[in-house]
C-alpha cells in the first residue's frame, strides 16, 4: 500500500508527539547512579520512527519531539542541543538501518544511541564545562543502550503486524 503525503505528514506528526510524550512521562528509574536519576523512553520512539518510516522521520521525531519535551518541561536550555543531537540520532539510526536493507536493527540503534552520548557530552561542555559533561556520560550511555534495545524489540513486534506500509 502506497502512503499519501497526508499519511506521511500524519505519521511524522504522530511519531514526534509520541517521542515528546514518552520523553516527558515514560521514565525508568536508575537509582542513585546518575544525576537526573532516570532514563526517559523518548529515544525508543525516535529510533522506532527511523525504523518504520526512514531516516528523515527519525530526524523529525527526534529533533521536534525531544526539543519540545525540553521546552515544555522547563529545560529550555537543553532544547537547542537536544534538537541537533536527537535529530541526528534518529537520522543516523535510519540511515544505518536503510543501508543494511532493514535488517539488524540493533546494529543501527546502538551507534545512534552512542552518538547521542557523544553529542550531549559536546553540548554539555558549553553548559557545564568538561567536568560537568563527564558526569552525564554514564546516565546517557544507559539511556542510549536501554532505548536501543527497546526500539529493536518494538520493531520486531511491529514487523509481525498486518500493517505492512510502515516499513516501505
TALIN-V84395 format. One line per field, one symbol per residue. phi: phi as a letter, one per 30 degrees, with the letter a starting at -180 (. if undefined). psi: psi as a letter, one per 40 degrees, with the letter a starting at -180 (. if undefined). burial: 1 if it has 16 or more other ideal C-beta (glycine too) atoms within 10 Angstrom, else 0. A space follows every 10 residues. Layout:
phi->???
psi->???
burial->???
//
This chain:
phi->.ddddddddd dddddddddd ddddccbcdc icdbddiacd cddedddded ddcjdddddd dddddddddd ddcicedded ddeddddded ddeddddddd hibheddcdd dddddedddd edddeddbid dddddcdddd dedddedddd dddddddddd ddddddcc
psi->hhiidddddd dddddddddd ddddehhhie aedideeihi eddddddddd ddeidddddd dddddddddd ddeefddedd dddddddddd ddddddddde ffifddeddd dddddddddd dddedddeid dddddedddd dddddddddd ddddddddde iegdedf.
burial->0000000000 1100110111 1111010001 0001000011 1111111111 1111111111 1111111111 0000000110 1111111111 1111111000 0100100111 1111111011 1011000000 0010010011 0111111101 1101100000 00000100
//
